[in-house]
Amino acid sequence: SPYDVYMLMRSQLEFLQKEHFCVIGVNTKKYVVFQETISIGTLDATLVGMREVFKPLIRKACASCIVCHNQPSGDPTPSKEDIQLTKRLVEAGRLLGIPVLDHVVVGKGAYESFKEKGLL
């Protein structure tokens, strides 16, 4: 669930001063296979390439993935850029046969799930 993702990533992301974008690879039973930081950015942005997100997923034969990033401001509300990036990731995942199950944004003591908000 999105809450489980938040609890998994909270301690790693909640108080960082720069945006960190992570991918979590899962198997067919939705168990975590691995998690990896893909990109470290600035206070309010990070560059994320499709190759960098999907390469470890392919190498580790993951069935699907969840992406996650923190908001150093503490407000987990997705930005327009977050929404655009997620749309691109979902499309790339569809083409590769590795569905993006959710994008969870971690703030200070809170999170937002694209799946729960109907943005996926």
SULVENGI-V23653 format. One record per residue. RES is the residue in three letters. PHI is phi in whole degrees, -180 to 180 (NA if undefined). OMEGA is omega in whole degrees, -180 to 180 (999 if undefined). NEAR is the number of other ideal C-beta (glycine too) atoms within 12 Angstrom. Layout:
RES_PHI_OMEGA_NEAR, RES_PHI_OMEGA_NEAR
This chain:
SER_NA_177_16, PRO_-56_178_30, TYR_-63_177_18, ASP_-61_178_21, VAL_-63_178_35, TYR_-57_-179_31, MET_-66_177_18, LEU_-66_-171_25, MET_-99_-174_36, ARG_-53_-175_26, SER_-65_-180_12, GLN_-85_-169_21, LEU_-115_-167_35, GLU_-57_-173_27, PHE_-111_178_18, LEU_-71_-177_28, GLN_-92_177_18, LYS_-128_177_21, GLU_-69_174_33, HIS_-121_179_32, PHE_-107_-175_38, CYS_-124_172_36, VAL_-122_177_45, ILE_-119_178_40, GLY_-92_179_35, VAL_-127_180_29, ASN_-91_-177_18, THR_-65_178_13, LYS_-91_-179_10, LYS_69_173_20, TYR_-89_-180_16, VAL_-68_176_26, VAL_-93_179_25, PHE_-163_169_22, GLN_-137_-176_27, GLU_-149_173_29, THR_-80_-177_27, ILE_-93_-174_32, SER_-152_173_26, ILE_-120_-175_23, GLY_-114_-177_23, THR_-112_179_16, LEU_-61_-174_16, ASP_-137_180_18, ALA_-160_172_22, THR_-152_177_31, LEU_-89_-179_18, VAL_-130_177_31, GLY_-99_-179_17, MET_-60_180_29, ARG_-59_-178_18, GLU_-66_180_24, VAL_-74_-171_38, PHE_-89_-180_33, LYS_-58_179_20, PRO_-67_178_23, LEU_-67_178_36, ILE_-68_-179_22, ARG_-59_-176_16, LYS_-98_176_22, ALA_53_179_17, CYS_-79_-180_34, ALA_-82_-180_24, SER_-160_-178_32, CYS_-149_173_43, ILE_-130_176_44, VAL_-106_-172_51, CYS_-154_170_50, HIS_-149_180_46, ASN_-101_172_40, GLN_-118_-179_36, PRO_-56_178_26, SER_-67_-178_23, GLY_96_-180_21, ASP_-91_-176_19, PRO_-82_-179_33, THR_-62_-180_20, PRO_-64_177_32, SER_-87_176_23, LYS_-59_179_12, GLU_-65_177_22, ASP_-62_-179_33, ILE_-66_179_21, GLN_-63_179_17, LEU_-60_-178_33, THR_-63_177_37, LYS_-60_178_22, ARG_-65_179_22, LEU_-64_179_40, VAL_-62_179_30, GLU_-65_178_18, ALA_-62_178_28, GLY_-63_178_31, ARG_-62_180_17, LEU_-64_-178_14, LEU_-89_-178_22, GLY_77_177_16, ILE_-125_-176_35, PRO_-62_172_27, VAL_-90_-176_38, LEU_-79_-178_33, ASP_-168_170_37, HIS_-128_-178_44, VAL_-108_178_44, VAL_-104_-178_45, VAL_-98_174_40, GLY_-114_178_28, LYS_-85_179_20, GLY_75_-178_13, ALA_-155_177_21, TYR_-148_173_36, GLU_-129_179_31, SER_-114_177_32, PHE_-62_180_33, LYS_-64_-179_25, GLU_-65_-179_21, LYS_-84_-179_20, GLY_76_-178_11, LEU_-93_178_26, LEU_-101_999_26
